[in-house]
């Protein structure tokens, strides 16, 4: 319950548990009094706010690699929910094998 004015019909509701469902109803009030309640909303599940994935490739743009040399490509990333990461070359996903290593953590991915 809040008595704050809701700008743009949005309100942050503190204390919700992620994954739990909540229902809401609304009242309007002015100096004359308060309206009756709205109909109860459909259940809504509390979830973490979504964030678009951000990828920051940590590679020198002027790097020159000769055939047979090893190159390390690293990228930091973030997003909510956690983004899925894949290294791709010519439309084919790259995996660790005898010639390369792909390592990914919750925030960084490395191709060697």
C-alpha positions as CSV (number, residue, x, y, z in Angstrom):
1,X,0.0,0.0,0.0
2,X,1.3,3.4,-0.9
3,X,0.0,6.9,-0.7
4,X,2.7,8.2,-3.2
5,X,1.6,9.7,-6.5
6,X,2.3,7.3,-9.3
7,X,3.9,9.2,-12.2
8,X,3.4,7.5,-15.6
9,X,1.4,4.7,-14.1
10,X,4.5,3.0,-12.8
11,X,5.4,2.2,-9.2
12,X,8.4,0.4,-7.7
13,X,7.1,-2.0,-5.0
14,X,9.8,-2.8,-2.4
15,X,10.1,-6.1,-0.6
16,X,8.9,-8.5,-3.3
17,X,10.4,-12.0,-3.5
18,X,11.7,-13.1,-6.9
19,X,9.6,-15.9,-8.3
20,X,6.6,-15.3,-6.1
21,X,3.3,-14.2,-7.6
22,X,1.4,-11.1,-6.5
23,X,-2.0,-9.6,-7.3
24,X,-2.8,-5.9,-7.1
25,X,-5.7,-3.5,-6.9
26,X,-5.8,0.3,-7.3
27,X,-7.6,3.1,-5.6
28,X,-7.8,6.7,-6.7
29,X,-7.9,9.5,-4.1
30,X,-8.2,13.3,-4.1
31,X,-9.2,15.9,-1.6
32,X,-12.9,14.7,-1.7
33,X,-12.1,11.1,-0.8
34,X,-11.1,7.7,-2.1
35,X,-12.7,5.6,-4.9
36,X,-13.7,2.1,-4.5
37,X,-11.0,-0.5,-5.4
38,X,-10.2,-1.7,-8.9
39,X,-10.7,-5.3,-9.9
40,X,-7.9,-7.5,-8.7
41,X,-5.2,-7.9,-11.3
42,X,-4.1,-11.2,-12.8
43,X,-1.3,-12.8,-10.8
44,X,2.1,-11.3,-11.7
45,X,5.4,-13.0,-11.0
46,X,8.1,-10.8,-9.4
47,X,11.3,-11.1,-11.4
48,X,14.6,-9.3,-11.8
49,X,14.6,-6.4,-14.2
50,X,15.8,-7.4,-17.6
51,X,18.9,-5.8,-19.1
52,X,20.0,-6.1,-22.8
53,X,23.2,-8.0,-23.2
54,X,26.4,-5.8,-23.3
55,X,29.5,-7.3,-24.9
56,X,32.9,-5.6,-24.7
57,X,35.5,-7.3,-26.9
58,X,39.0,-6.8,-25.5
59,X,41.1,-7.0,-28.6
60,X,43.6,-4.5,-30.1
61,X,41.9,-3.4,-33.4
62,X,45.3,-3.1,-35.1
63,X,46.5,-6.7,-34.2
64,X,48.2,-8.7,-36.9
65,X,48.4,-12.4,-36.5
66,X,50.5,-14.6,-38.8
67,X,49.4,-18.1,-39.8
68,X,50.3,-20.6,-37.1
69,X,50.5,-18.0,-34.4
70,X,48.3,-18.1,-31.3
71,X,45.7,-15.4,-30.8
72,X,43.7,-14.7,-27.6
73,X,40.3,-13.1,-28.0
74,X,38.6,-12.0,-24.8
75,X,35.2,-10.4,-24.2
76,X,33.5,-9.2,-21.0
77,X,29.7,-9.4,-21.0
78,X,26.6,-8.8,-18.9
79,X,22.8,-8.9,-19.1
80,X,19.8,-10.1,-17.2
81,X,18.9,-12.8,-17.6
82,X,22.4,-14.2,-18.1
83,X,23.2,-14.2,-21.8
84,X,24.2,-17.3,-23.6
85,X,27.7,-16.9,-25.2
86,X,29.0,-18.5,-28.4
87,X,32.1,-17.9,-30.5
88,X,31.2,-18.2,-34.2
89,X,33.3,-18.3,-37.4
90,X,31.7,-18.5,-40.8
91,X,28.3,-19.3,-39.2
92,X,29.7,-22.3,-37.3
93,X,29.9,-22.3,-33.5
94,X,33.4,-22.8,-32.2
95,X,34.1,-25.3,-29.4
96,X,37.2,-26.5,-27.5
97,X,39.2,-29.0,-29.6
98,X,42.8,-29.9,-30.3
99,X,43.4,-26.5,-32.0
100,X,41.5,-24.1,-29.8
101,X,40.1,-23.5,-26.4
102,X,36.8,-21.8,-25.5
103,X,36.4,-20.8,-21.8
104,X,33.4,-18.9,-20.5
105,X,32.6,-17.7,-17.0
106,X,29.7,-15.7,-15.7
107,X,31.3,-12.4,-16.9
108,X,34.1,-13.2,-19.4
109,X,34.6,-15.4,-22.4
110,X,38.0,-16.3,-23.9
111,X,38.9,-17.9,-27.2
112,X,42.6,-19.1,-27.7
